[in-house]
Amino acid sequence: MASRLVVVGGGLAGLRAAETLRAAGWAGEIRIVGAEAHLPYDRPPLSKTFSTTEPSYSTVALRGRASIADVRWDLGVHVRRADLAGRTLETSTGSRLGFDGLVVATGLTPRRLSVTAGRSDCHVLRSLDDAVRIHRSLTPRCRVVIVGAGFVGCEVAAALRDAGHVVDVVDVESEPMRRAVGPTVGRAIRRRHEQRGVAFHRRARVVAVEGPSGRPLVRLDSGAELRAAVVIEAIGSTANTEWLSGNGLDLTDGVLATSSLAVTDGVVAAGDVARFPNSVFDDVPRRYEHWQMAAMSAKHAGRTLVDQLSGRTPAEFAAVPWFWSVQGDVRLQAYGLPSLGAAADVVDGRLEEDVAVRFTRDGRVVGMVLIGFSHLGPTCRDLVGMAA
């Protein structure tokens, strides 16, 4: 077997991949290179609470298994370039790191609005440090403009309302979370937020952010003007693949991998950055930006890498993705890929209350969404991929 495996990415996927490398029988050296200064931590809680207590690493830390106690962590270090043929990495410290096997787990970077460049009162939320900056920028009952009504935008909106802030949400779509759960469920989610006092500006774009620092004036293409204390941008993310350029890989949207999560010989990908086909649905490669898929794909990628280095044929990774979202009194669970559905129908409950919605395509269930009804989760997961 090889002598050194390197995991690039110090988050959940990197941690679970390293643990699996050991569990799969790898006894050699493992190095984890992470761009953040922190050891792995849980990201989902960052968008769900903005209380009087400042976020801290101790409240979100992930604990690694004892089997990786000897793993070397290089934190606060970026990989600038990878030479996959030469099996070397060039890091931001100027050093070169050789490897015999590589796990790509570099995750995502939040997109930014061009009109907010250089403003200290405009923030994104991806990291613990981002959460701390937002917390420190908030004053009691201040007005916050959130740009983007996806998972992060809606979760932050609910958390800020719970903390007593005035919240406006601006989004280009007709309904919040439309791309993930469709317009019907999105409408139900919006109405719940509006009942709690969140204001939505739908089918709207930000064309300018003006004014002095700490008093941003957000101008919309509708002509509306929103005066705020803080702006939070939640308009999506891009995969961190720049360091892999020049190696002949498909980096169109993340790094393309096979159904076993192999990128090439001795290289695998896991987590948000990996784009791969999932036979639960079809043969179209996709990325999955969810906590559970990050952990599950990392475990499989670790096994695939050890199989490659041992001369074994890796197994296919076919898993039903699922995620949850806590937005004030909204407890949402989704299984499969509702966005693939050509039709959506309510199978239990009412949209105004607890509800179960089924998404189908070509006579098969491709997704299930629950608002409430948490006990139905396992049943809904089992339905994905079945005949409708």
C-alpha positions as CSV (number, residue, x, y, z in Angstrom):
1,M,0.0,0.0,0.0
2,A,0.9,3.7,-0.3
3,S,2.6,5.5,2.5
4,R,0.7,8.8,2.8
5,L,-2.9,9.8,2.2
6,V,-3.9,13.5,2.1
7,V,-7.4,14.9,2.8
8,V,-7.8,18.4,1.4
9,G,-10.7,19.9,3.4
10,G,-11.0,20.2,7.2
11,G,-14.7,20.1,7.6
12,L,-17.3,17.3,8.2
13,A,-16.5,15.5,5.0
14,G,-12.7,15.6,5.6
15,L,-13.2,14.3,9.2
16,R,-15.5,11.4,8.2
17,A,-13.2,10.5,5.3
18,A,-10.2,10.2,7.6
19,E,-12.1,8.1,10.1
20,T,-13.2,5.8,7.3
21,L,-9.7,5.4,5.9
22,R,-8.7,4.0,9.3
23,A,-11.8,1.9,9.6
24,A,-11.2,0.5,6.1
25,G,-7.7,-0.7,7.1
26,W,-5.4,2.1,6.2
27,A,-2.6,2.1,8.8
28,G,-0.2,4.6,7.1
29,E,0.1,8.3,7.4
30,I,-2.9,10.6,7.0
31,R,-2.6,14.4,6.6
32,I,-5.6,16.7,6.6
33,V,-5.1,20.2,5.1
34,G,-7.9,22.7,6.2
35,A,-8.3,26.3,5.1
36,E,-10.0,27.3,8.3
37,A,-8.1,27.7,11.6
38,H,-10.6,25.6,13.4
39,L,-10.8,21.8,13.7
40,P,-14.1,20.4,12.2
41,Y,-17.3,21.8,13.5
42,D,-21.0,21.5,12.8
43,R,-22.2,24.2,10.3
44,P,-26.0,23.8,10.4
45,P,-26.5,25.4,13.9
46,L,-24.8,28.6,12.7
47,S,-27.9,29.7,10.7
48,K,-30.4,28.6,13.3
49,T,-29.7,30.8,16.3
50,F,-28.8,34.5,16.8
51,S,-29.2,34.8,20.5
52,T,-27.5,37.1,23.0
53,T,-24.6,34.6,23.2
54,E,-21.8,34.9,20.7
55,P,-21.2,31.7,18.7
56,S,-18.2,29.8,19.8
57,Y,-16.3,26.7,18.6
58,S,-17.1,24.8,21.8
59,T,-20.8,24.8,21.0
60,V,-20.4,23.4,17.5
61,A,-17.3,21.3,17.7
62,L,-17.3,17.8,16.1
63,R,-15.5,15.1,17.9
64,G,-13.3,12.7,15.9
65,R,-12.9,9.1,16.7
66,A,-9.9,7.9,18.7
67,S,-8.7,6.0,15.6
68,I,-7.6,9.3,14.0
69,A,-5.7,10.7,17.0
70,D,-2.5,10.3,15.1
71,V,-3.7,12.2,12.1
72,R,-1.7,15.4,11.3
73,W,-3.8,18.5,10.8
74,D,-2.5,21.5,8.8
75,L,-5.0,24.2,9.7
76,G,-5.3,27.7,8.2
77,V,-3.5,26.3,5.1
78,H,-4.8,26.5,1.5
79,V,-3.8,24.2,-1.2
80,R,-2.9,26.5,-4.1
81,R,-2.3,23.8,-6.8
82,A,-2.4,20.1,-7.2
83,D,-0.2,18.1,-9.6
84,L,-2.2,14.8,-9.8
85,A,0.3,13.2,-12.2
86,G,3.2,14.1,-10.0
87,R,1.3,13.3,-6.8
88,T,2.2,16.7,-5.1
89,L,0.3,19.6,-3.6
90,E,1.6,23.2,-3.3
91,T,0.3,24.9,-0.2
92,S,-0.1,28.5,0.9
93,T,2.8,28.1,3.2
94,G,5.0,27.5,0.1
95,S,5.7,23.9,1.0
96,R,5.1,20.9,-1.3
97,L,3.3,17.9,0.1
98,G,3.5,14.5,-1.6
99,F,0.7,12.0,-1.5
100,D,-0.1,8.5,-2.7
101,G,-3.8,8.9,-2.3
102,L,-6.0,12.1,-2.2
103,V,-9.4,12.9,-0.9
104,V,-11.0,16.1,-2.3
105,A,-13.3,17.6,0.3
106,T,-12.8,21.4,-0.1
107,G,-16.5,22.3,0.1
108,L,-17.9,25.6,-1.0
109,T,-17.4,29.4,-1.0
110,P,-20.5,31.7,-0.7
111,R,-21.3,33.8,-3.7
112,R,-21.2,37.6,-3.2
113,L,-23.1,40.5,-4.7
114,S,-20.9,42.8,-6.8
115,V,-22.7,45.8,-5.3
116,T,-21.6,45.0,-1.7
117,A,-17.9,44.8,-2.4
118,G,-15.8,46.4,0.3
119,R,-18.7,47.0,2.7
120,S,-18.1,45.8,6.3
121,D,-21.9,45.8,7.0
122,C,-22.6,43.2,4.4
123,H,-22.0,39.5,5.3
124,V,-22.2,35.9,4.2
125,L,-22.8,32.9,6.4
126,R,-20.7,29.8,5.8
127,S,-18.1,29.6,8.6
128,L,-18.0,30.0,12.3
129,D,-16.0,33.2,11.8
130,D,-18.8,34.5,9.6
131,A,-21.4,33.8,12.3
132,V,-19.3,35.7,14.9
133,R,-19.0,38.7,12.5
134,I,-22.8,38.8,12.0
135,H,-23.4,38.5,15.7
136,R,-21.1,41.4,16.5
137,S,-22.8,43.6,13.9
138,L,-26.3,43.2,15.3
139,T,-27.8,45.7,17.7
140,P,-31.0,45.2,19.6
141,R,-34.1,45.1,17.4
142,C,-32.2,46.3,14.3
143,R,-33.3,45.9,10.7
144,V,-31.6,43.2,8.7
145,V,-32.0,42.7,4.9
146,I,-31.4,39.1,3.8
147,V,-30.7,38.6,0.1
148,G,-31.7,35.1,-0.9
149,A,-34.5,32.9,0.3
150,G,-33.0,29.5,0.1
151,F,-32.2,27.3,3.1
152,V,-29.7,29.7,4.7
153,G,-31.7,32.8,4.0
154,C,-34.9,31.3,5.5
155,E,-33.2,29.8,8.5
156,V,-31.4,33.1,9.3
157,A,-34.6,35.1,8.8
158,A,-36.5,32.9,11.4
159,A,-33.6,33.0,13.9
160,L,-33.3,36.8,13.6
161,R,-37.1,37.2,14.1
162,D,-36.9,35.0,17.2
163,A,-34.2,37.4,18.5
164,G,-36.4,40.4,18.0
165,H,-35.0,41.9,14.8
166,V,-36.9,43.3,11.9
167,V,-36.3,41.2,8.8
168,D,-36.7,41.8,5.1
169,V,-35.9,38.9,2.6
170,V,-35.2,39.7,-1.0
171,D,-35.2,37.0,-3.6
172,V,-35.4,36.7,-7.4
173,E,-37.7,33.6,-7.2
174,S,-41.5,33.6,-6.9
175,E,-41.4,31.7,-3.6
176,P,-38.7,30.9,-1.0
177,M,-36.8,27.7,-1.4
178,R,-38.6,27.2,-4.7
179,R,-35.6,25.5,-6.4
180,A,-35.4,22.9,-3.6
181,V,-39.0,22.1,-2.7
182,G,-41.1,23.7,-5.5
183,P,-43.5,26.6,-5.5
184,T,-46.3,24.9,-3.6
185,V,-44.3,24.0,-0.5
186,G,-42.4,27.3,-0.9
187,R,-45.6,29.3,-0.7
188,A,-46.6,27.4,2.5
189,I,-43.2,28.2,4.0
190,R,-43.5,31.9,3.1
191,R,-46.9,32.3,4.7
192,R,-45.6,30.8,7.9
193,H,-42.7,33.3,7.9
194,E,-45.0,36.2,7.1
195,Q,-47.3,35.3,10.0
196,R,-44.2,35.7,12.2
197,G,-43.5,39.2,10.8
198,V,-40.9,38.5,8.0
199,A,-41.3,40.7,4.9
200,F,-40.6,39.1,1.6
201,H,-39.7,41.0,-1.6
202,R,-40.2,38.4,-4.3
203,R,-39.1,38.5,-7.9
204,A,-36.8,41.3,-6.9
205,R,-33.1,42.0,-7.5
206,V,-30.6,44.1,-5.6
207,V,-29.2,46.8,-7.9
208,A,-27.3,48.9,-5.4
209,V,-26.2,49.1,-1.7
210,E,-25.5,52.6,-0.7
211,G,-25.1,54.8,2.3
212,P,-22.5,55.0,5.2
213,S,-21.1,51.9,6.9
214,G,-23.6,50.5,9.4
215,R,-26.5,52.1,7.6
216,P,-26.8,50.4,4.2
217,L,-29.5,51.4,1.9
218,V,-30.5,48.5,-0.3
219,R,-32.1,49.5,-3.7
220,L,-34.2,47.0,-5.6
221,D,-35.0,46.9,-9.3
222,S,-38.6,47.5,-8.4
223,G,-37.6,51.0,-7.1
224,A,-38.1,50.0,-3.5
225,E,-35.5,51.1,-0.9
226,L,-34.7,49.2,2.3
227,R,-32.8,50.9,5.0
228,A,-31.0,48.4,7.3
229,A,-28.2,48.0,9.8
230,V,-26.9,44.7,8.4
231,V,-27.1,42.9,5.0
232,I,-26.7,39.2,4.8
233,E,-26.1,37.6,1.4
234,A,-27.4,34.1,1.0
235,I,-27.4,33.7,-2.8
236,G,-25.7,30.3,-3.1
237,S,-22.2,29.0,-3.3
238,T,-19.5,27.9,-5.7
239,A,-17.4,24.8,-5.4
240,N,-13.8,25.2,-4.3
241,T,-12.0,23.5,-7.2
242,E,-9.5,26.2,-8.4
243,W,-6.6,24.3,-6.9
244,L,-7.4,21.3,-9.2
245,S,-7.2,23.3,-12.4
246,G,-4.7,22.1,-15.0
247,N,-5.2,18.4,-14.3
248,G,-7.6,17.6,-17.1
249,L,-10.6,17.2,-14.8
250,D,-14.2,18.3,-15.4
251,L,-14.6,21.1,-12.9
252,T,-17.8,22.5,-14.5
253,D,-19.7,22.4,-11.2
254,G,-17.6,20.9,-8.5
255,V,-15.3,18.0,-9.4
256,L,-16.8,15.2,-11.5
257,A,-16.5,11.8,-10.0
258,T,-17.8,8.3,-10.9
259,S,-20.7,6.6,-9.1
260,S,-18.1,5.2,-6.6
261,L,-16.8,8.8,-6.0
262,A,-13.5,8.1,-7.8
263,V,-12.1,11.2,-9.6
264,T,-9.2,9.3,-11.1
265,D,-6.7,6.7,-10.0
266,G,-5.9,7.3,-6.3
267,V,-8.1,10.4,-6.1
268,V,-11.7,10.5,-4.7
269,A,-14.1,13.3,-3.9
270,A,-16.6,13.8,-1.1
271,G,-19.0,16.3,0.3
272,D,-20.4,19.5,-1.3
273,V,-17.6,19.7,-3.9
274,A,-18.3,16.2,-5.4
275,R,-20.5,15.9,-8.5
276,F,-21.5,12.3,-9.2
277,P,-24.3,10.2,-10.7
278,N,-26.7,8.6,-8.3
279,S,-28.6,5.6,-9.6
280,V,-31.5,6.2,-7.1
281,F,-32.5,8.8,-9.7
282,D,-30.6,8.6,-13.0
283,D,-27.1,8.8,-14.5
284,V,-26.9,12.6,-14.3
285,P,-24.0,13.8,-12.1
286,R,-25.1,16.3,-9.4
287,R,-23.8,17.9,-6.3
288,Y,-25.6,17.6,-3.0
289,E,-25.2,20.4,-0.5
290,H,-26.5,18.6,2.6
291,W,-25.0,17.6,5.9
292,Q,-26.0,14.0,5.7
293,M,-24.8,13.5,2.1
294,A,-21.5,15.1,3.1
295,A,-21.0,12.5,5.9
296,M,-22.3,9.6,3.8
297,S,-20.3,10.4,0.7
298,A,-17.1,11.0,2.8
299,K,-17.4,7.5,4.3
300,H,-17.9,5.9,0.9
301,A,-15.1,7.9,-0.7
302,G,-12.7,6.7,2.1
303,R,-13.6,3.1,1.3
304,T,-13.2,3.7,-2.4
305,L,-9.7,5.1,-2.0
306,V,-8.6,2.2,0.1
307,D,-10.1,-0.2,-2.4
308,Q,-8.3,1.5,-5.3
309,L,-4.9,1.3,-3.5
310,S,-5.6,-2.3,-2.6
311,G,-6.5,-3.3,-6.2
312,R,-10.1,-3.9,-5.4
313,T,-13.1,-2.7,-7.4
314,P,-14.9,0.1,-5.5
315,A,-18.6,-0.2,-4.9
316,E,-21.2,2.2,-6.2
317,F,-22.5,4.9,-4.0
318,A,-26.3,5.1,-4.3
319,A,-28.0,6.9,-1.4
320,V,-31.2,8.7,-0.9
321,P,-30.3,12.3,0.1
322,W,-32.2,14.0,2.9
323,F,-32.1,17.1,4.8
324,W,-33.9,19.1,7.5
325,S,-34.4,22.7,8.1
326,V,-35.6,24.5,11.2
327,Q,-37.2,27.9,10.6
328,G,-38.8,29.1,13.7
329,D,-41.9,26.9,14.1
330,V,-41.4,25.3,10.7
331,R,-39.8,21.9,11.0
332,L,-39.1,20.8,7.4
333,Q,-37.7,17.5,6.2
334,A,-37.0,16.5,2.6
335,Y,-36.0,13.2,1.1
336,G,-34.7,12.5,-2.3
337,L,-34.7,15.4,-4.9
338,P,-38.0,17.2,-4.9
339,S,-36.6,19.5,-7.5
340,L,-36.7,16.7,-10.1
341,G,-40.4,16.3,-9.7
342,A,-42.7,17.0,-12.6
343,A,-45.7,16.9,-10.3
344,A,-46.4,17.5,-6.6
345,D,-49.4,16.3,-4.6
346,V,-50.4,16.4,-1.0
347,V,-50.6,12.9,0.4
348,D,-51.4,13.8,4.0
349,G,-52.4,16.8,6.0
350,R,-52.9,20.4,4.8
351,L,-50.5,23.0,3.5
352,E,-51.6,25.4,6.2
353,E,-50.7,22.8,8.9
354,D,-48.6,19.7,9.1
355,V,-48.3,18.3,5.6
356,A,-46.6,15.6,3.5
357,V,-46.0,16.3,-0.2
358,R,-44.9,13.8,-2.8
359,F,-42.9,14.7,-5.9
360,T,-43.0,12.3,-8.9
361,R,-41.4,12.0,-12.3
362,D,-42.1,9.4,-14.9
363,G,-44.3,7.4,-12.5
364,R,-41.7,7.2,-9.7
365,V,-41.3,9.0,-6.5
366,V,-38.3,11.4,-6.6
367,G,-38.9,13.3,-3.5
368,M,-40.9,13.7,-0.3
369,V,-41.3,16.8,1.8
370,L,-42.6,17.0,5.3
371,I,-43.6,20.1,7.3
372,G,-44.2,18.6,10.8
373,F,-45.1,14.9,10.7
374,S,-41.5,14.1,11.8
375,H,-42.5,10.5,12.6
376,L,-43.1,9.9,8.9
377,G,-39.4,10.5,8.0
378,P,-38.3,6.9,7.7
379,T,-41.3,5.9,5.7
380,C,-40.8,8.9,3.3
381,R,-37.2,8.0,2.8
382,D,-38.1,4.4,1.8
383,L,-40.6,5.7,-0.8
384,V,-38.0,7.6,-2.8
385,G,-37.3,5.6,-6.0
386,M,-40.4,3.5,-5.7
387,A,-43.3,3.5,-8.2
388,A,-45.8,6.3,-7.4
